[in-house]
Structures are given as structure tokens and as C-alpha cells.
């Protein structure tokens, strides 16, 4: 069955919800800035046993907040954002259950098997999540790196998912074109992931209500988990409450 997975998105040292495709060196279009820090949300998720959530550092200046969140719930959260083979093991030691990597794995838009093997040697496949966040193209979806601004030549399809699943514990896939817009999920992408992912996968992007949890569950036959950000009441949203998500997971 599809599970709700929580998130903590960090930008410029604060917990925020942004429009994913807008992120660049100058900043981002922001939906919400929290009065609370990352530790507050990690403690909240721990209290309700919401497992498999992720802390994502969007750009520099987020290290202190990320480490506070990981310390508040050791092995209860995954961490991504600037992870490479030099620092991956340190984040796991700091409390992350898994580290999440995307941009590090690419050189000039090309996927690097050498880099994947290097980071896997540091973490083990069991602690590694590959972030295959993507943008829609003329022939499906392609992995997007560098804060989703660079569309690579690597497609998100059954062949890629099958090949990469042998080297990690899970996939995390943001649909960058709909991320933060609360305009509905990418139904075709969720359907593909449900059909083609041989390992656990979490989808993020566009979710806005309890109906979207039901929709992801139906489209993926319960095989894809869902992250909800901007629509959630704890992030200033009005579409769905954390309480509804907890009840969904406990049903």
C-alpha cells in the first residue's frame, strides 16, 4: 500500500517549501517559510513514527539545520543535497538512515558508473538512495541535475530503473515540472514507476489532497509512496492535514 512520506526542505538555512523548477543561484519562488527549525519537524515526525522521510538541503547554508534534524531522529530520516563520496559516510554517522544522491553521479550530463561505485563503497547499497528527479521531454522523462536546471541524457524508463535498482536501496523521484505547484501529480510518471520499479520508490510533485494519496495508491497498485509538501497544513497548505496523512498510514 502507498504510504505518505514526510519531508524537510532546507533553503538558505530555513525550512521552506519552494517551486522546484524555480531554484537557481539567485534563490527560488517560495510558497512557505516556517517559523520552526528542522529539529522541530524531525521531532514531530518521530513522535508520529512517520518513517522514510527526507531532509533535502537546497543549496549552501543548510548544514547546521540538516544535522539538527538528523540528530533529533537518528536513522529516522534520509538526507540529500550536496552528497558525494567524500561526505556520504559522515551523514550516515550523523544519523541519516540513507543518503540521497543525484548531481554527484553526473559529469557533463553523462551518468558516471565510476562515481556510483565510489559512493557505494562508502555507504553500501543498503544506505544509498538514487534521486532520479526528472523533467518531461519529447520522449518521456529525463533525469534533471543541478537543482533541476540541467536535463541529462539519462531517461527515466523501465530499463534505467531496472539497471540502477541493483545499486541502491530506494529511488526518490521528484517530478520537477509540477513540484511545488499543487496542481496535481504527474499521473503517467506515477503509473510508470508502479509498473517498472523493482525496489521501493517515493514520488514527489504536485500532490495537493488526500485524493492524491488515493490516486497514487491506485495508479501504482500501492507500489509508490508519496511525499506531500506545499499542500500540507504544517507547511502553510490548506489541501491536506498531517493528521489525515498519519491516519492514512495507519489505516
C-alpha positions as CSV (number, residue, x, y, z in Angstrom):
1,X,0.0,0.0,0.0
2,X,1.1,3.5,-0.8
3,X,2.5,5.4,2.3
4,X,2.8,9.1,3.0
5,X,6.4,10.1,3.5
6,X,7.3,13.4,5.1
7,X,9.9,15.9,4.1
8,X,12.0,18.8,5.4
9,X,13.2,21.1,2.7
10,X,16.0,23.4,3.7
11,X,16.9,26.6,1.7
12,X,19.2,29.3,3.0
13,X,19.2,27.8,6.5
14,X,15.4,27.8,6.8
15,X,12.6,25.2,6.4
16,X,10.8,26.2,3.2
17,X,8.5,24.9,0.5
18,X,9.6,26.2,-2.9
19,X,8.5,25.8,-6.5
20,X,11.1,23.2,-7.5
21,X,11.7,24.3,-11.1
22,X,12.4,27.9,-10.0
23,X,15.5,27.1,-7.9
24,X,18.7,28.8,-9.0
25,X,21.8,30.6,-7.6
26,X,19.7,33.8,-7.0
27,X,17.1,32.0,-4.9
28,X,13.7,30.4,-5.7
29,X,10.0,31.2,-5.8
30,X,8.9,30.4,-2.3
31,X,5.5,29.0,-1.2
32,X,6.2,28.9,2.6
33,X,8.9,29.8,5.1
34,X,8.5,28.1,8.5
35,X,8.8,29.8,11.9
36,X,10.2,26.5,13.1
37,X,13.5,24.9,12.5
38,X,14.4,21.5,11.1
39,X,14.7,19.9,14.5
40,X,11.0,20.7,15.2
41,X,9.8,18.9,12.2
42,X,12.1,15.9,12.8
43,X,10.8,15.6,16.3
44,X,7.2,15.9,15.1
45,X,7.7,13.1,12.5
46,X,9.4,10.9,15.2
47,X,6.5,11.4,17.6
48,X,4.1,10.0,15.0
49,X,6.5,7.4,13.7
50,X,6.4,8.8,10.1
51,X,9.3,6.8,8.6
52,X,11.2,7.1,5.4
53,X,11.0,10.9,5.1
54,X,13.8,13.0,3.7
55,X,15.7,16.1,4.6
56,X,16.9,17.9,1.5
57,X,19.4,20.8,1.5
58,X,18.7,23.0,-1.4
59,X,22.0,24.8,-2.0
60,X,24.6,26.0,0.6
61,X,24.0,27.3,4.2
62,X,21.9,24.3,5.4
63,X,24.4,22.1,7.1
64,X,23.6,23.1,10.7
65,X,19.9,22.7,10.2
66,X,20.3,19.3,8.5
67,X,22.5,17.9,11.3
68,X,20.0,19.1,13.9
69,X,17.2,17.2,12.1
70,X,19.3,14.0,11.8
71,X,20.2,14.2,15.5
72,X,16.6,14.6,16.5
73,X,15.6,11.4,14.9
74,X,18.6,9.1,14.4
75,X,18.1,6.6,11.5
76,X,14.6,8.1,11.0
77,X,15.3,10.4,8.1
78,X,17.2,10.3,4.8
79,X,19.5,13.1,3.8
80,X,20.2,14.6,0.4
81,X,21.8,17.8,-1.0
82,X,25.4,18.0,-2.0
83,X,26.1,14.4,-1.0
84,X,29.3,12.9,-2.6
85,X,31.7,10.1,-1.8
86,X,33.7,12.4,0.5
87,X,30.9,13.3,2.9
88,X,28.3,10.5,2.5
89,X,29.6,8.3,5.3
90,X,29.7,11.3,7.6
91,X,26.0,12.0,7.1
92,X,25.2,8.4,7.9
93,X,27.3,8.7,11.1
94,X,25.3,11.8,11.9
95,X,22.1,9.9,11.9
96,X,20.8,9.6,8.4
97,X,19.3,6.2,7.6
98,X,20.2,6.7,3.9
99,X,21.9,9.4,1.8
100,X,20.3,10.6,-1.4
101,X,22.4,11.5,-4.5
102,X,21.8,12.9,-7.9
103,X,24.0,15.6,-9.3
104,X,27.2,14.0,-8.0
105,X,26.6,11.0,-10.2
106,X,26.8,13.0,-13.4
107,X,29.8,14.5,-15.4
108,X,28.8,16.9,-18.1
109,X,25.3,15.5,-18.3
110,X,26.6,11.9,-18.6
111,X,25.9,9.3,-15.9
112,X,29.2,8.1,-14.2
113,X,29.3,4.5,-13.1
114,X,32.7,5.2,-11.6
115,X,31.2,7.8,-9.2
116,X,28.3,5.5,-8.4
117,X,30.8,2.7,-7.4
118,X,32.8,5.2,-5.3
119,X,29.9,6.4,-3.3
120,X,28.5,2.9,-2.9
121,X,31.9,1.8,-1.5
122,X,31.4,4.5,1.2
123,X,27.8,3.8,2.1
124,X,26.9,0.3,0.9
125,X,23.9,0.0,-1.5
126,X,21.7,-0.6,1.6
127,X,22.2,3.1,2.7
128,X,22.1,4.7,-0.7
129,X,19.1,6.3,-2.4
130,X,19.3,7.4,-6.0
131,X,17.4,10.6,-6.7
132,X,16.1,10.3,-10.3
133,X,14.2,13.6,-10.2
134,X,13.2,14.4,-13.8
135,X,11.7,16.7,-16.3
136,X,9.3,15.7,-19.0
137,X,10.8,15.7,-22.5
138,X,9.5,14.9,-26.0
139,X,10.2,11.2,-25.4
140,X,9.2,10.7,-21.8
141,X,11.2,11.9,-18.8
142,X,15.0,12.5,-18.3
143,X,16.9,12.9,-15.1
144,X,17.5,16.6,-14.2
145,X,20.5,17.6,-12.1
146,X,22.0,20.9,-10.7
147,X,18.8,21.9,-8.9
148,X,16.8,20.5,-11.7
149,X,18.1,23.1,-14.2
150,X,20.2,20.6,-16.3
151,X,18.3,17.9,-18.2
152,X,20.6,14.9,-18.8
153,X,20.6,12.3,-21.5
154,X,19.6,9.6,-19.0
155,X,15.9,8.6,-19.4
156,X,13.7,7.5,-16.6
157,X,12.3,4.3,-18.0
158,X,12.0,0.7,-17.2
159,X,15.5,-0.1,-18.4
160,X,17.1,2.6,-16.3
161,X,15.1,1.7,-13.2
162,X,16.0,-2.0,-13.5
163,X,19.7,-1.3,-14.0
164,X,20.1,1.2,-11.2
165,X,18.0,-0.7,-8.8
166,X,20.8,-3.2,-8.4
167,X,23.0,-0.5,-6.8
168,X,20.7,1.2,-4.2
169,X,18.0,0.7,-1.6
170,X,15.4,3.0,-3.0
171,X,14.6,5.7,-5.5
172,X,13.4,9.2,-4.8
173,X,11.8,10.9,-7.9
174,X,10.6,14.5,-7.9
175,X,8.6,15.5,-11.0
176,X,10.3,18.8,-11.3
177,X,7.8,20.3,-13.7
178,X,5.0,20.1,-11.2
179,X,6.9,20.3,-7.9
180,X,5.5,22.9,-5.6
181,X,2.7,23.9,-7.9
182,X,-0.1,22.0,-6.1
183,X,-1.6,21.4,-9.5
184,X,-1.9,17.6,-9.3
185,X,0.6,14.7,-9.7
186,X,2.2,13.5,-12.9
187,X,-0.2,10.5,-13.3
188,X,1.7,9.0,-16.2
189,X,5.0,9.1,-14.3
190,X,3.5,7.5,-11.2
191,X,2.0,4.8,-13.4
192,X,5.4,4.0,-15.0
193,X,7.0,3.9,-11.6
194,X,4.4,1.5,-10.3
195,X,4.9,-0.8,-13.3
196,X,8.7,-0.6,-13.6
197,X,10.3,0.0,-10.2
198,X,11.7,-3.3,-8.7
199,X,12.6,-1.5,-5.4
200,X,10.8,1.0,-3.1
201,X,10.3,4.4,-4.7
202,X,8.9,7.7,-3.4
203,X,7.3,10.2,-5.8
204,X,7.1,13.9,-5.1
205,X,5.5,16.7,-7.1
206,X,2.1,18.3,-7.3
207,X,0.2,16.4,-4.6
208,X,-2.5,18.6,-3.0
209,X,-5.1,16.4,-1.2
210,X,-6.0,13.1,0.4
211,X,-7.4,12.2,-3.0
212,X,-3.9,12.3,-4.4
213,X,-2.7,9.7,-1.9
214,X,-5.6,7.5,-3.1
215,X,-4.8,8.2,-6.7
216,X,-1.1,7.3,-6.3
217,X,-2.1,4.1,-4.5
218,X,-4.5,3.2,-7.3
219,X,-2.2,4.1,-10.3
220,X,0.8,2.3,-8.8
221,X,-1.1,-0.6,-7.3
222,X,0.3,0.5,-3.9
223,X,3.9,0.3,-5.0
224,X,4.8,4.0,-5.0
225,X,5.0,6.1,-1.8
226,X,4.1,9.8,-1.9
227,X,5.6,12.9,-0.4
228,X,3.3,15.9,0.1
229,X,4.9,19.3,0.8
230,X,3.3,22.7,0.0
231,X,-0.3,21.5,0.3
232,X,0.3,20.2,3.8
233,X,-1.1,22.2,6.8
234,X,2.2,22.1,8.7
235,X,3.8,24.0,5.7
236,X,1.0,26.5,5.4
237,X,-1.1,24.5,3.0
238,X,-4.9,24.0,3.0
239,X,-5.2,20.9,0.9
240,X,-4.5,18.2,3.5
241,X,-3.5,17.9,7.1
242,X,-0.7,15.9,8.7
243,X,-3.3,14.2,10.8
244,X,-5.0,12.9,7.6
245,X,-1.6,11.6,6.4
246,X,-1.0,9.8,9.7
247,X,-4.5,8.2,9.6
248,X,-3.8,7.1,6.0
249,X,-0.5,5.4,7.0
250,X,-2.2,3.7,10.0
251,X,-5.3,2.5,8.2
